């Protein structure tokens, strides 16, 4: 079975639909196997109406997942699983939309099934790790991300996510090392860059962090996470005018940054920058 990442680009500013825990990466999977291969039959044995129905369901499932219609997406993935229960990608994708509904245990059950069907594919481990993070099971999440890296040492998302899990344990130096590994692999990985800058701030590398917050804000003007961090850091650095102008832009894009509980418990900023905010 061939499975590849599609549909969700973790560097894009449209990540907010997927932002539920520490800016971790989820991936949707596409498995271009012949219909019917999982049941040991040729796709020629499938009625054309069934083949068309599956193709339509798959398109609807991806569209609903991408546009944040998670309840509907789950229904589509479930119907696809009924047709193709041995297709690991379908289980992993349904797990993703369950994560997006904060149904972590249900999502983990789906990822477990995907892993049992395709134990050498890295992405279900990556997705399961994200769900484990959502439950605060940091060591288990780290184990899944490490498994991903054993299967694919160039997976920037796995390094970013493992950094997040290490940050959950308060291991900021180790987290920063993983974020930097992610950036080395993908220099355009904005989520890894903001996470690295936040870790730098926590480690009291304040000027370096501010420089990174500012660079991200200049490159991605609507990146509320970077602009909110810049706001907080500038205020503490004694630059209230620039801080206030950035804050106006933040709340216009994403007012959740006014909620310190959300920032610390859901977004999971480090304590130092939460205190600054």
C-alpha positions as CSV (number, residue, x, y, z in Angstrom):
1,X,0.0,0.0,0.0
2,X,1.3,3.4,-1.0
3,X,0.3,6.3,1.3
4,X,1.4,9.8,0.8
5,X,0.8,13.1,2.6
6,X,-1.7,15.4,0.9
7,X,-4.0,18.3,1.6
8,X,-2.7,19.8,4.8
9,X,0.4,22.1,4.5
10,X,1.6,22.8,8.1
11,X,3.5,25.9,7.0
12,X,0.4,27.7,5.7
13,X,-1.4,30.4,7.6
14,X,-4.6,28.5,7.2
15,X,-3.5,26.2,10.0
16,X,-6.1,27.6,12.4
17,X,-8.7,24.9,11.6
18,X,-6.2,22.3,12.9
19,X,-4.8,24.3,15.8
20,X,-5.9,22.5,18.9
21,X,-2.7,21.4,20.6
22,X,0.7,23.1,20.5
23,X,0.8,23.7,16.8
24,X,1.3,20.0,16.1
25,X,1.1,18.6,12.6
26,X,-1.7,16.3,11.4
27,X,-1.6,14.8,7.9
28,X,-4.3,13.6,5.6
29,X,-3.4,10.5,3.6
30,X,-4.2,9.3,0.1
31,X,-3.9,5.7,-0.8
32,X,-4.1,5.2,-4.6
33,X,-4.7,1.4,-4.5
34,X,-6.9,-0.4,-6.9
35,X,-10.5,-0.5,-5.5
36,X,-11.2,-4.0,-4.3
37,X,-7.5,-5.0,-3.9
38,X,-8.0,-5.2,-0.1
39,X,-10.6,-7.8,-0.4
40,X,-8.6,-9.9,-2.7
41,X,-10.7,-9.0,-5.7
42,X,-10.0,-7.1,-8.9
43,X,-11.4,-3.6,-9.3
44,X,-13.1,-5.0,-12.4
45,X,-15.4,-7.0,-10.2
46,X,-16.8,-3.8,-8.7
47,X,-19.9,-2.4,-10.3
48,X,-19.3,0.9,-11.9
49,X,-21.8,2.6,-9.6
50,X,-19.9,1.4,-6.6
51,X,-16.5,2.7,-8.0
52,X,-18.1,6.0,-8.7
53,X,-19.7,6.1,-5.2
54,X,-16.3,5.5,-3.6
55,X,-14.6,8.2,-5.7
56,X,-17.3,10.7,-4.8
57,X,-17.2,9.8,-1.1
58,X,-13.4,10.2,-1.1
59,X,-13.6,13.7,-2.7
60,X,-16.3,14.8,-0.2
61,X,-14.3,13.4,2.7
62,X,-11.2,15.4,1.8
63,X,-13.2,18.5,1.1
64,X,-15.0,18.4,4.4
65,X,-11.8,17.7,6.3
66,X,-10.0,20.6,4.7
67,X,-12.8,23.0,5.3
68,X,-13.4,22.2,9.0
69,X,-16.7,20.3,8.6
70,X,-15.5,17.6,10.8
71,X,-18.8,15.8,11.7
72,X,-19.6,15.5,8.1
73,X,-16.1,14.4,7.2
74,X,-16.2,11.7,9.8
75,X,-19.4,10.3,8.3
76,X,-17.7,10.2,4.9
77,X,-14.6,8.5,6.2
78,X,-16.8,5.9,8.0
79,X,-18.7,5.1,4.9
80,X,-15.4,4.7,3.0
81,X,-14.1,2.3,5.7
82,X,-17.2,0.2,5.2
83,X,-16.3,-0.2,1.6
84,X,-12.5,-0.6,2.2
85,X,-11.9,-1.7,5.8
86,X,-8.3,-2.8,5.0
87,X,-7.2,0.6,3.7
88,X,-5.0,2.1,6.5
89,X,-5.2,5.7,5.1
90,X,-9.0,5.8,5.7
91,X,-8.6,4.9,9.4
92,X,-5.9,7.5,9.9
93,X,-7.9,10.2,8.2
94,X,-11.0,9.4,10.3
95,X,-8.7,9.7,13.3
96,X,-7.7,13.1,12.2
97,X,-11.2,14.5,12.1
98,X,-11.9,12.9,15.5
99,X,-8.9,14.7,16.9
100,X,-10.3,17.9,15.5
101,X,-13.5,17.2,17.5
102,X,-11.2,16.6,20.6
103,X,-12.3,12.9,20.7
104,X,-8.7,11.7,21.4
105,X,-9.4,8.2,22.6
106,X,-11.6,7.5,19.5
107,X,-8.9,8.9,17.3
108,X,-6.2,6.8,18.9
109,X,-8.4,3.7,18.3
110,X,-8.4,4.6,14.6
111,X,-4.7,5.2,14.4
112,X,-4.1,1.9,16.1
113,X,-6.1,0.2,13.4
114,X,-4.2,2.1,10.7
115,X,-0.9,1.1,12.3
116,X,-1.9,-2.6,12.5
117,X,-2.7,-2.5,8.7
118,X,0.4,-0.6,7.7
119,X,3.0,-0.9,10.4
120,X,5.8,0.5,8.3
121,X,4.1,3.7,7.3
122,X,5.1,6.7,9.4
123,X,2.1,9.0,9.1
124,X,-0.3,7.1,11.4
125,X,2.3,7.1,14.1
126,X,2.7,10.9,13.6
127,X,-1.1,11.4,13.9
128,X,-1.4,9.1,16.9
129,X,1.4,11.1,18.6
130,X,-0.6,14.3,18.1
131,X,-3.7,12.7,19.8
132,X,-1.5,11.4,22.7
133,X,-0.2,15.0,23.1
134,X,-3.8,16.1,23.4
135,X,-4.2,13.8,26.4
136,X,-0.9,15.0,27.9
137,X,0.7,11.6,27.4
138,X,4.0,13.1,26.5
139,X,6.3,10.1,26.7
140,X,4.0,8.0,24.6
141,X,3.8,10.8,22.0
142,X,7.6,11.1,22.0
143,X,7.9,7.4,21.4
144,X,5.5,7.7,18.3
145,X,7.4,10.6,16.9
146,X,10.7,8.8,17.4
147,X,9.2,5.8,15.5
148,X,8.3,8.2,12.6
149,X,11.9,9.4,12.5
150,X,13.2,5.8,12.5
151,X,11.0,5.2,9.4
152,X,11.8,8.6,7.8
153,X,14.7,10.6,9.3
154,X,13.7,13.6,7.2
155,X,10.2,14.1,8.5
156,X,10.2,17.8,9.7
157,X,6.7,17.4,11.2
158,X,7.9,14.6,13.5
159,X,10.7,16.7,14.8
160,X,8.4,19.7,15.4
161,X,5.8,17.5,17.2
162,X,8.5,15.7,19.3
163,X,9.7,19.2,20.3
164,X,6.2,20.0,21.4
165,X,6.0,16.8,23.5
166,X,9.3,17.6,25.1
167,X,8.1,21.1,25.8
168,X,5.1,19.5,27.6
169,X,7.7,17.9,29.9
170,X,9.4,21.2,30.4
171,X,12.5,20.0,28.5
172,X,13.0,23.3,26.6
173,X,16.6,22.8,25.5
174,X,15.7,19.4,24.0
175,X,12.5,20.8,22.5
176,X,14.6,23.6,20.8
177,X,17.0,21.1,19.4
178,X,14.1,19.2,17.7
179,X,12.5,22.4,16.4
180,X,15.9,23.4,14.9
181,X,16.1,19.9,13.3
182,X,12.7,20.5,11.7
183,X,13.8,23.9,10.4
184,X,17.0,22.4,9.0
185,X,14.9,20.0,7.0
186,X,12.4,22.5,5.9
187,X,13.5,26.2,6.1
188,X,9.9,27.3,5.2
189,X,8.3,25.4,8.1
190,X,6.7,28.4,9.9
191,X,5.2,26.4,12.8
192,X,8.6,25.0,13.7
193,X,10.1,28.5,13.5
194,X,7.5,30.0,15.9
195,X,7.9,27.1,18.3
196,X,11.7,27.5,18.2
197,X,11.4,31.2,18.9
198,X,9.0,30.6,21.8
199,X,11.5,28.0,23.2
200,X,14.3,30.6,22.8
201,X,12.3,33.1,24.8
202,X,11.7,30.6,27.6
203,X,15.4,29.9,27.7
204,X,16.0,33.7,28.1
205,X,17.4,34.2,24.6
206,X,15.1,37.2,24.4
207,X,16.7,39.3,21.6
208,X,17.0,36.2,19.3
209,X,13.4,35.3,20.0
210,X,12.2,38.9,19.3
211,X,14.1,38.9,16.0
212,X,12.5,35.6,15.0
213,X,9.0,36.8,16.0
214,X,9.5,40.0,14.0
215,X,10.8,38.1,10.9
216,X,7.8,35.7,11.0
217,X,5.4,38.6,11.3
218,X,7.0,40.4,8.4
219,X,6.8,37.3,6.2
220,X,3.3,36.3,7.3
221,X,1.4,39.4,8.4
222,X,-1.7,37.4,9.4
223,X,0.2,34.9,11.5
224,X,-1.4,35.7,14.8
225,X,0.7,33.4,16.9
226,X,4.0,35.2,15.9
227,X,2.4,38.7,16.2
228,X,1.0,37.9,19.6
229,X,4.4,36.7,20.8
230,X,6.0,39.8,19.4
231,X,3.4,41.9,21.2
232,X,4.2,40.3,24.5
233,X,8.0,40.4,24.1
234,X,8.0,44.0,23.0
235,X,5.9,45.1,25.9
236,X,8.2,43.5,28.4
237,X,11.2,45.0,26.5
238,X,9.8,48.5,27.1
239,X,8.4,49.2,23.6
240,X,4.7,49.7,24.4
241,X,3.8,51.7,21.3
242,X,4.9,49.0,18.8
243,X,3.5,46.3,21.1
244,X,0.0,48.0,21.1
245,X,-0.1,48.4,17.4
246,X,0.7,44.7,16.9
247,X,-1.9,43.7,19.5
248,X,-4.7,45.5,17.5
249,X,-3.7,43.3,14.5
250,X,-3.7,40.1,16.7
251,X,-7.2,40.5,18.1
252,X,-8.5,41.3,14.6
253,X,-7.2,38.0,13.3
254,X,-7.6,35.7,16.3
255,X,-9.2,37.0,19.5
256,X,-8.3,33.7,21.3
257,X,-5.0,35.3,22.3
258,X,-7.0,37.5,24.8
259,X,-7.7,34.2,26.8
260,X,-4.5,33.4,28.8
261,X,-6.0,30.0,29.7
262,X,-6.3,29.1,26.0
263,X,-2.8,30.4,25.3
264,X,-1.2,28.3,28.1
265,X,-3.4,25.2,28.1
266,X,-4.4,24.7,24.4
267,X,-1.8,26.6,22.4
268,X,0.7,25.7,25.1
269,X,3.0,28.7,25.0
270,X,6.0,28.4,27.4
271,X,5.4,30.0,30.8
272,X,7.8,33.0,30.2
273,X,5.9,34.3,27.2
274,X,2.5,33.6,28.8
275,X,3.6,35.8,31.7
276,X,4.7,38.5,29.3
277,X,1.4,38.4,27.5
